[in-house]
Amino acid sequence: MEVMEALKGRQSVKSYLPTPVEEEKLQKVLEAGRLAPSSYNSQCRKFIVVTDPAVKKEIHDKAGTQPMIEQAPVVLVLCATPDTEHEDAMPCGEVKHPIDMALSGAYMMLEAYDQGLGTCWLGAFNADAVKEVLHIPAEVKVVTMIPLGYHDGTQPRRDRKPVDEIVSYNAF
Ligand SMILES: Cc1cc2nc3c(=O)[nH]c(=O)nc-3n(C[C@H](O)[C@H](O)[C@H](O)COP(=O)(O)O)c2cc1C
């Protein structure tokens, strides 16, 4: 699939079928996350694959998540692990760990789309509760959870602003 085809076709999927995700497809999605760039190539990341229905239910019940966490056959929990060699604040003033994770997540969502699978980036959850359920060390940050699975193909398409509204040349 062309990159632009995946960029145009991917949508956030908020309702999942119980159909299991094939191991080969899951591995391709994880590989996409592994290949993403990271600041200093530090690769301070850990992807937790949650497939156990009891664990998904516990996350859903304790972390205040949407039903898709229980519904999707797989939930990818993207964790930023500590970088002991570099400051989290970059010279530009931004912190790097959520950016690193966002790139991994974006790569994973696009690969999932190419595999015929749906995903949705989630930010609405209590990270401390997720850490407790999954025994994640205190110094690790849970940046997002991404449900992964098949869907019925009817999610609405959300518009984007036209390019001339978001692009300028040579000055703001
Ligand atoms: C940083 C971030 C946080 C998000 N958090 C949630 C969330 O908690 N729950 C949810 O249903 N969708 C969440 N989304 C999905 C957005 O609502 C969705 O990407 C946006 O509406 C555009 O739709 P599309 O992905 O179908 O193009 C999040 C997306 C991003 C990038």
The ligand as an SDF file (V2000), in Angstrom:
LIG
                    3D

 31 33  0  0  0  0  0  0  0  0999 V2000
   -3.2870   12.8750   21.4680 C   0  0  0  0  0  0  0  0  0  0  0  0
   -4.5990   12.2110   21.1140 C   0  0  0  0  0  0  0  0  0  0  0  0
   -5.4600   11.8030   22.1250 C   0  0  0  0  0  0  0  0  0  0  0  0
   -6.6530   11.1600   21.7990 C   0  0  0  0  0  0  0  0  0  0  0  0
   -7.4340   10.6650   22.8130 N   0  0  0  0  0  0  0  0  0  0  0  0
   -8.5800   10.0180   22.4880 C   0  0  0  0  0  0  0  0  0  0  0  0
   -9.3690    9.4280   23.5150 C   0  0  0  0  0  0  0  0  0  0  0  0
   -9.0280    9.4330   24.6790 O   0  0  0  0  0  0  0  0  0  0  0  0
  -10.5200    8.8310   23.1420 N   0  0  0  0  0  0  0  0  0  0  0  0
  -10.9360    8.7580   21.8360 C   0  0  0  0  0  0  0  0  0  0  0  0
  -11.9940    8.1990   21.5690 O   0  0  0  0  0  0  0  0  0  0  0  0
  -10.1760    9.2690   20.8300 N   0  0  0  0  0  0  0  0  0  0  0  0
   -9.0150    9.8850   21.1260 C   0  0  0  0  0  0  0  0  0  0  0  0
   -8.2230   10.3880   20.1280 N   0  0  0  0  0  0  0  0  0  0  0  0
   -8.6390   10.2320   18.7180 C   0  0  0  0  0  0  0  0  0  0  0  0
   -9.0840   11.5560   18.1080 C   0  0  0  0  0  0  0  0  0  0  0  0
  -10.3570   11.8920   18.6010 O   0  0  0  0  0  0  0  0  0  0  0  0
   -9.1040   11.4150   16.5720 C   0  0  0  0  0  0  0  0  0  0  0  0
   -7.7990   11.1010   16.1220 O   0  0  0  0  0  0  0  0  0  0  0  0
   -9.5680   12.6870   15.8920 C   0  0  0  0  0  0  0  0  0  0  0  0
  -10.9190   12.9450   16.1960 O   0  0  0  0  0  0  0  0  0  0  0  0
   -9.4370   12.5940   14.3640 C   0  0  0  0  0  0  0  0  0  0  0  0
  -10.1440   11.4750   13.8930 O   0  0  0  0  0  0  0  0  0  0  0  0
   -9.4570   10.3640   12.9890 P   0  0  0  0  0  0  0  0  0  0  0  0
   -8.3380    9.7540   13.8080 O   0  0  0  0  0  0  0  0  0  0  0  0
  -10.5490    9.3640   12.6910 O   0  0  0  0  0  0  0  0  0  0  0  0
   -8.9490   11.0300   11.7640 O   0  0  0  0  0  0  0  0  0  0  0  0
   -7.0260   10.9950   20.4350 C   0  0  0  0  0  0  0  0  0  0  0  0
   -6.1460   11.4060   19.4360 C   0  0  0  0  0  0  0  0  0  0  0  0
   -4.9470   11.9970   19.7550 C   0  0  0  0  0  0  0  0  0  0  0  0
   -4.0030   12.3810   18.6430 C   0  0  0  0  0  0  0  0  0  0  0  0
  1  2  1  0
  2  3  1  0
  2 30  2  0
  3  4  2  0
  4  5  1  0
  4 28  1  0
  5  6  2  0
  6  7  1  0
  6 13  1  0
  7  8  2  0
  7  9  1  0
  9 10  1  0
 10 11  2  0
 10 12  1  0
 12 13  2  0
 13 14  1  0
 14 15  1  0
 14 28  1  0
 15 16  1  0
 16 17  1  0
 16 18  1  0
 18 19  1  0
 18 20  1  0
 20 21  1  0
 20 22  1  0
 22 23  1  0
 23 24  1  0
 24 25  2  0
 24 26  1  0
 24 27  1  0
 28 29  2  0
 29 30  1  0
 30 31  1  0
M  END
$$$$
